[in-house]
């Protein structure tokens, strides 16, 4: 075996003219030794090193994305995890998929929860009455709800301001006239506007749902100030808003059981729609655009091949002129 290897090594060092007349078996053994050396050079190449490094980094990054940290590297934080709040779980929302739209019955129930529970403290400044038409209520229903609220208007012919019933173009009224009144009515805390709350919070709808249903007693060793409530999903753990959703708090018009989770699910769906009222239309237009551009891409590829195939497959023959003798 050693003699064969030595012979193969010597043959590989011979010039090409010298090995031209050698038997095929010897040349085959020589080729196998050359392939092994090529494999070794591939393992030692820079391309292999870069590929392995990228694969390792990608694997570590994907593991960190899935589980948050590596098992063999301890985490060092300048603050506690409770300062950022407990990460909410991912819930299977009915509008979460690419081809899924909002549950409009849930939006209607969610508006009822907002009107009877949340509207006492939180405003909805960016939503007008007309936005509800065709989404959760009919025109007559929205007109009737708007007329229940009085808005200041004017001046009239005498230069005085007056009060009038609401109309479709009016925006939903805030619960407090200004920020100072809002803070005074909530022990110094300012209730945020809920128009864009789903997009303004990390975790979106999952965070809002987890916050509304996550009120528990503070664990041992955690002190909560007077007037505050413990919620592990809120940054810091202490939140000024008390628990507001309870079983049977709202009586739904369609007979849906008003459990705490159902109330939270419906109001979060309504707030998600309020933050993205164009959600359904955007997905529909996106599907139309994908279909249209796919067809145009196929047509473009066909036209390109139809036009360029004769040009690419043509043969150019050079016919030199005959050498004329003078």
C-alpha positions, -999 to +999 in steps of 0.1 A: +000+000+000+028+024+009+045+016-024+013+024-043+011+058-026+047+066-033+042+056-069+011+077-072+030+107-057+059+103-081+036+100-111+018+132-101+051+150-102+059+138-137+054+161-167+024+154-190+045+141-219+061+115-196+027+100-185+012+099-219+023+063-225+016+048-191-011+022-185-046+034-177-046+017-142-016+037-131-032+069-143-065+061-125-047+057-092-029+089-099-062+107-105-077+094-072-048+109-053-053+142-072-090+142-062-081+137-026-057+166-027-083+187-043-108+179-015-082+188+011-075+221-007-113+227-007-115+222+031-086+246+036-100+273+012-113+307+024-146+301+008-152+270+030-141+290+061-165+319+053-194+295+046-189+276+079-187+309+097-219+323+082-237+290+089-226+291+125-235+328+130-269+321+114-276+292+136-267+312+167-288+341+156-318+319+148-316+301+182-314+335+199-344+347+180-364+316+190-354+313+227-340+348+236-306+337+248-279+311+245-278+283+271-240+285+276-237+323+279-252+340+310-272+372+305-261+405+320-287+432+323-284+467+337-320+465+347-345+439+358-368+421+333-398+435+352-387+470+341-397+461+305-427+440+314-434+404+308-434+395+271-470+388+260-479+355+244-489+353+207-527+349+203-544+334+172-563+366+161-588+360+134-573+388+113-537+377+117-532+358+085-523+371+051-558+365+036-577+371+069-599+402+076-613+417+108-642+400+125-668+428+122-691+413+147-663+414+172-656+451+162-693+459+170-691+442+204-657+458+211-672+493+204-699+485+230-672+475+255-653+507+248-684+529+251-697+513+283-663+508+300-633+524+285-648+557+273-651+569+309-613+575+310-598+570+275-604+592+245-606+581+208-596+614+192-588+601+157-621+582+151-652+600+138-687+587+139-687+582+101-658+557+104-682+532+120-706+532+091-704+500+071-679+485+095-698+478+127-730+498+124-755+511+099-759+548+090-791+552+111-775+535+141-744+558+139-766+589+135-786+580+165-755+575+186-740+608+174-771+627+182-769+616+218-738+638+223-739+676+222-711+695+205-702+731+208-705+750+175-707+785+163-706+814+163-742+820+152-756+851+136-754+869+169-718+859+175-725+834+202-714+798+206-742+772+209-746+735+215-760+712+188-765+674+184-736+654+170-734+644+133-715+619+113-686+643+106-679+649+143-652+630+162-659+610+193-660+632+224-632+630+249-640+621+285-621+651+299-619+687+286-581+689+290-550+670+303-551+686+337-587+675+343-577+640+331-548+638+356-570+652+384-596+625+379-570+597+378-547+604+408-521+621+386-520+594+359-529+604+323-551+579+305-536+575+270-557+580+238-567+547+224-568+556+187-534+543+179-526+524+211-523+490+193-495+504+171-480+525+198-472+495+221-446+468+216-465+436+211-496+453+196-529+435+202-512+407+221-499+432+247-532+450+251-551+417+256-525+403+280-526+436+300-564+436+303-565+400+315-532+399+334-541+415+367-529+392+396-518+397+432-482+409+436-458+380+444-439+378+476-412+404+480-428+429+455-442+460+470-469+480+452-476+516+462-510+526+474-533+534+445-513+512+421-521+477+408-498+449+400-497+437+364-466+417+352-472+427+316-469+465+323-433+479+324-423+481+361-452+459+372-472+487+388-500+503+368-523+531+378-553+516+360-572+491+380-588+460+366-619+471+346-631+439+329-651+413+348-675+385+338-709+397+329-699+434+330-714+441+295-746+425+281-740+419+244-768+425+219-761+393+200-761+371+231-724+363+232-713+352+267-696+383+282-666+366+299-635+386+308-615+371+280-643+377+255-647+413+265-609+418+262-608+401+228-636+422+214-623+456+227-588+448+214-602+439+180-620+472+180-589+491+190-569+472+163-594+483+137-592+519+151-554+519+146-557+503+111-591+511+096-576+504+061-565+469+071-591+449+051-588+471+020-550+471+021-549+432+021-575+431-007-555+456-028-523+437-020-537+404-033-549+422-065-514+437-070-497+403-065-520+387-091-516+416-116-478+418-113-474+380-115-493+380-148-473+410-161-441+392-151-450+361-171-460+382-201-427+401-199-407+368-198-426+354-228-421+386-248-385+388-239-379+352-249-400+357-281-380+387-291-345+376-281-345+339-291-338+345-328-311+370-319-294+347-294-296+316-316-284+332-348-251+321-364-227+346-378-205+333-406-176+352-418-170+348-455-137+363-463-133+378-498-114+357-523-077+365-526-074+382-560-040+380-576-029+411-594 
